[in-house]
Amino acid sequence: MVPRRRTALWLGRGAVTVGLALLALVAWQYVGTNVLSERRHSELVDDIRRSWESPVPAVRRMGKEPSAAGVDTRPEERVGGSALVRIPRFGVDYVMPVVEGTDEEALANGIGHHVGTAAVGEVGNYVLAGHRVTHGEPLSRMPSLRPGDVVEVETRRMVYTYVLDTEPDQLVVDDDADWVLDPRPVNPVATGPQPSREPRLITLVSCAEIFRTDERMVVFGHLARISSK
């Protein structure tokens, strides 16, 4: 009886240890990553603003001057972020850094710009992605967005004002649905929400559910105004 009791005791302790480890992991994912990322977001916003105050490098490269449409495409000193995003629907204090890429490291630092999609203000589809939970939750309130809401993207010289055309809960796609990244996206479901036919688009992408999922919530918008700073 004694050996059996000892075995049961150790098994019980092992189960408790595993349970505590899992709880710690969950706590880190849903609390710890938010603390670290929120601090990183704030640091990046400050870094970007400071970089804009410094002189622009005297470099001229073919195809890198502002276009007639006013697109801010001159080379800049990138400090980990390329722009600042404001979404008034999320509050007057909401501002997030835009970083290049959508891998885990990038999305821990801010809202990620999908590499290969249009730059802000360019003809094509400017695609941004962000977490709804963990890593600072930059798009936690994405389901509250409505057509007519504004997304402002600020760069060194310009402010690009996009207006949303669709509701996020009306379009949920698999994470490999690459058509949403196309320069002129066309929803393969003819009765589903379609992006504007305007030439300069924005697409916001985030998780469809608050817990880990392979589905993505998508909202489309178009460029309405470019303002010089």
N, C-alpha and C positions, 0 to 999 in steps of 0.2 A: 504493500500500500504506500509506503514511504516514497519509493522511486516514482510511482505514478503521480503522487501529489506534487513532487518536485518538478516533474515534467509539465504537469498542468500549470504550475506556478510560473515556470519559465515561458511557457507558451502564452499565458495571460500577459506577462510583462512585455513579451515581444509584440503582441497585438496592440497593447497600449502605446508602446514606443512608435510603431508604424503609424498608428492613428494620430499621434501628436505630430509626427513628421509631416503627414499629409495636411494637417491643419495649418502647420507653419508655412508649408508651401502655398496653400491657398491664401493665407494672410499676406504673404509676400507678393503674390500676383495681384491681389486686389487692393492692397494698401501700400506695401513697400514700393512697388514700381511707380505708383502714383506720386508718392512723396519725392522720389528721385527725379522723375520726369518733369514734374511741375517746377522744380528748382532749375532743371536744365532748360525748360521752355523760357523761363524768366531771364536766365543768363543769355540765351541766344537772342532774345528780343533786344536786350541791352547791347549785345555785341553788334547786331545788325545796325541799330541806330547809330552807334559810335562809328561804324565803318562808313556810313553815309555822310558823316560830318568831315571825314578826311578827304583830301583832294583826290579827284579821279585820275588814275594813272594816264599819262600822256601817250597812249597807245592807240594806233588806228589800224584796224584789220579789215580786209575786204569783207563786205557783207555784215559788218558789225556796227554800223552807224544806225541811228534811229530811222525807221521807215517813214513814209509819208503819212501813215496812219498814226504816227506818234508812238510806236511800240518801243519800249525801253530795252534795247538789246545791246547796248554798249557793254564791253567787258567791265566787270566789277571785281573788287576784292571780295571773294566769298569767304565768310567766316563760319561756314557750316550752315548758313541759311541764305536764301536767295530773295525772300520777300516777307512781308507781314500780312496776315489775313485778319480781317475784322468781319464779324457777322452780327449786325445789330440785334437780330432775333435772340442771340445768346447773351445779350447784356452789353451795356455801354463800356464795360471794362474788358470785354473779351478781345484779346489779341494773341495770335499764335504765329510762331515762325514757320516758314515754308522751307523744307530741306529737300535736297535732290535725292530721289530714290524712295523705294517703298519696302525695303527689307526691314528686319526687326530693329536693327540699330537705328536706321533712319526714323522709323515711326516712334521710337522711344524719345526722339529729340524734337518732334513736332509733327506738323502735317506734311506728308510726303508728296512730292511732285513726281508722277510717273515718268520715268526716263523714256524718251522717244515720242512723247506727246508734245503738243505745241507749247511754246513758252507763253507766259502771261501776255495777253493782248494780241498775240499772233493769230493769223488765219488758221483755223484748225480747232483742236479740242484740247484745252488746258485741263488735265485730269489731276485731281488731288485726292489723297486717301488719308484716313486717320482712324485711330482706335475709338470705340465707344466706351469700352471699359479697359482698365489697366493703362499704364504708361501715360498718365496725365489726362486721359479721357478727352482729347480735344474735340471729338465729335459726339460726345455723350448725348447731346440734345438734338442730334440730327433729325429724329422723327418729328420734331416740332416745326420743322421748316415747311413753308407753304409757297405756292406760286406768287411771285411778286416780291418775295423777300430778297434782300440785297446781300451780296458777298463782295467786300472791298479788298483788293489786293494792292498793297503799297510797295513800290520799289524805290530806288534812290531818287528818281526824278518824277515818277508818275503815280497816279492812283487810278486803278482800273475798277470800274463799278460794273459788276455782273448782276443780272436779275434772273431769279430762278423761274423756270417754266413748268416744272413737274413736282409732284409730292413724293417724298422718299418711300413711303409705305406702299406706293402703287407699283414700284419696280424693284423686285428682288431677283437676283440672278446668281448662278453658280460662280464660284471664284475664278473659274477658267473661261468665263464669257468675255472673250477679248473684244467683241464688237463694241463694247462701251468705251474702249480706248481709241477707236477709229477716229480719223480727222473729221469725218461726217458720219456719226453713228446712225445706224438704222436698226430699229428694234425688229428682230425676226418675227415677233408676234405682232401681226398687223393691227390687232385691236389694242395692243399695249401702248403705254405712253411713249411718245417720240420726242426727240430733241427739237429745238427750234431750227428753222432753215436759215437762220443768220449765219454768217461766215465764221464768226469768232465765238466759240462755245466754252463753257466750263462744265465739268462733271465732278461731282463729289461722290466718293465711294467709302462705305464703312460696313462693319459687320451688321448682318440683318438682325441678329439676336444679341442680347447683352452678354451671353456666355459664348464660348468658342463655337464657331460654326463655319461651314464651308460655303455659306451663302452670303451675298453682299447686297446691301441696300444702296440704291443709286438715285441721284437726282441730277437733272440737267438744267442748264441756264445759258444765257447769252450775254455778250458784252453790250452794255448800254451806253457807257460813257467813259472817256479817258480825260483825266484832268492833270495838268502840269502842276507840280508842286512849286 
